[in-house]
Amino acid sequence: MRRPGPDPSSVRWPGPWTHHGVSANGIRLHVAECDGGRPLVVLLHGFPQLWWAWRHQLPALAGHGYRVAAVDLRGYGDSDKPPRGYDLWTLAGDVAGLVRALGEPRAHVVGHGWGGLIGWTVAALHPRLVRSLTVLGAPHPLAVRRAVLRGPRGQGRATARYALRMQVPRLPERALVADEGAGAERIMRAWAGPEWAGSADFADAMPRYRQAVRISGVAHCSAEYYRWAVRSQLRAEGRRFAAAVARAAEVPVLAVHGEVDPCVLVSTAAASQEWVGHKHRLDVLPATGHFPHEERPAETTRLLADFLPD
C-alpha cells in the first residue's frame, strides 16, 4: 500500500517571508511574500520546483524596495491541484488573477522555465498587467517551437530528452516520486551546471524538492504541463495559441540564460528577439546550467535589480 505523500502545507518553510493563500482564476494559490514596498514583483518557478526556488531573491529584492511574491504554480506545492487547466492560456490567467488579487494594477513578472513561458504568455494576453518581463532559461514559446522544428539535432534533441518522455501515461509520475523523490533530484542534477550540482546549497535544497514532488498530485500535474505543450501542437488549439502570443512584448524584457543549459540552448534564447519590443537584453552566465537564480543567486539578483524599472 502506497504511503500518503507529505501534507501540502509542509512546504510553508519559515524564513524572512510570510505565507498566505490567494484566490485567483477560480483556484487557491499559495504565495510566499516579502514586502519591501512597491511595485510588485511576481516570481514564477519552473519544473520540478516550487516557490522555494526563489529563496535567495525574495529577501534580496525586498531589500531593494520591492513587494515580492513567489507563488506555487497551479498543481505545485500548497496551491490547488485541479484535474485540468495545465495549458498556457489558463496558467497565464492564474497569474493575471494573482496580480489583481494582490491588489496591484501591474507587476514585474519574473519566470524561470515553465514560469518564464507563462510570463511570455501573460505579457501577450494580459499586457496591461505587466510592467516588465524577466525570463530565466525560458525563450519565447514560438522561438522554442521553431528551434525544435528547424534544429532536430540541437533544440529538438534537447527538448525530446524530457518533453517526449512525459507523454507516456503514469510512468513519468512514478519515476518522479520513486525512492522518496529521487527522480526530481536526478533531473535537477542533470540540468544544473557542475559548480552548483556539487555545492552545499544544492545538497541543502534537494531534500525540500524531493519532499515537494511527493505531495499528492504534484507529479501528475507537473507532467500535464508537458503533455499539453506537445499535444497542443497537433490540434487547432496550438495554432490559436501561436497566433495569440505572436505579438511582440510591449514591455522591457530581460533574458538570463545559463551558458551550459542542456534543456534550452543559448541560440534558442537569442532567437526570442523576434518577439520583443525595443528594450531587450540577453545575459548569458558562464558555467551555469538551467537554474541561474539558484546557481548564481547574487549575480541574478543584481541583474534583476539593475533592470527592473520603477
Order of alpha helices (4+ residues) and beta strands (2+ residues): beta-beta-beta-alpha-beta-alpha-beta-alpha-beta-alpha-alpha-alpha-alpha-alpha-alpha-alpha-beta-alpha-beta-alpha-alpha
